[in-house]
Amino acid sequence: MKSFQTHEKNLAEIDVLVNLARQSLGQQPPNLLEANAITRSGLVLLCGFFEGFIRELFKDAVIFINDLNPKIDGLPRKLQRKIVDEGLQKSQWDEKFVELEKLFRLIRGNGIFELREKFYSDTGGNPTPDTIDGLFSVFGLGEIVDKLSINHYGIASTYSTVPQFDASMMRNVKAKLDGYLDVSKSDEIVSDVVNVVSSKWVPKRKRRNVGFFADINEFLRKRNIIAHGDHHIDVTPDELADLRLMVHNFSKGLHDEMSNVLNGIPTP
């Protein structure tokens, strides 16, 4: 799609900055101030390119769907729901019920709709993994950060499961039971209680700081430090080059997954 082609051209600017920073370090003596100014600026610019790509990718998707003009039942379920939600919002201020009738026709399968890009691409100025997951889930790509991390890094998941019945709760239960039971048997009894409760209580899912989840969070952390001047951090040319490659790999994954969804929408 056009968004990814533009993104790749933009990323070439980061390559230029990496080379300029390396040239500065190659001087005698090395110009550390100049090199660091280049790389720190490049990191902020790279983040801008990344966020801009995400917005433009959704713009491409919206244009594609509007041009295709498919029936609503051929779209991902969450996208169907968002379209209906939009129709309901419009109908609230329509005293003649024109918008409501359009929505009824749409649900019956003989109406038309037009997606509006601004409702699908808002990153809030901070494209965190959770924000990205939320945006892509509307298009049937739930937990996209986890999926791409598994594919690219070969990890099992960016999630782990944590028992609801943790050590603190076990200690509290044991303390209560000790007042009523034979203390010598309380550990065994607590263990039995925990096993019964845990078998009915679904473990919590917790993010692991691995894969693209870790990469993007660290990338944004450094961007925020530099952009807001919280404190000084250095960025080496190699580090900027690695971040540029990470953004390319992750962006390509997002593009390819979105393309697969769009190409799978039935034509009317």
Secondary structure, DSSP 8 states (H G I E B T S, - for coil): -HHHHHHHHHHHHHHHHHHHHHHHHTSSS--HHHHHHHHHHHHHHHHHHHHHHHHHHHHHHHHHHHHH---GGGS-HHHHHHHHHHHHHHHTT-TT-HHHHHHHHHHHT-------GGGT---TT---HHHHHHHHHTTT-TTHHHHHHHHHH--S-SEEEE-SS-HHHHHHHHHHHHTTS-HHHHHHHHHHHHHHHHHHS--EEEE-S-HHHHHHHHHHHHHHHHHHTSS-----HHHHHHHHHHHHHHHHHHHHHHHHHHHTS---
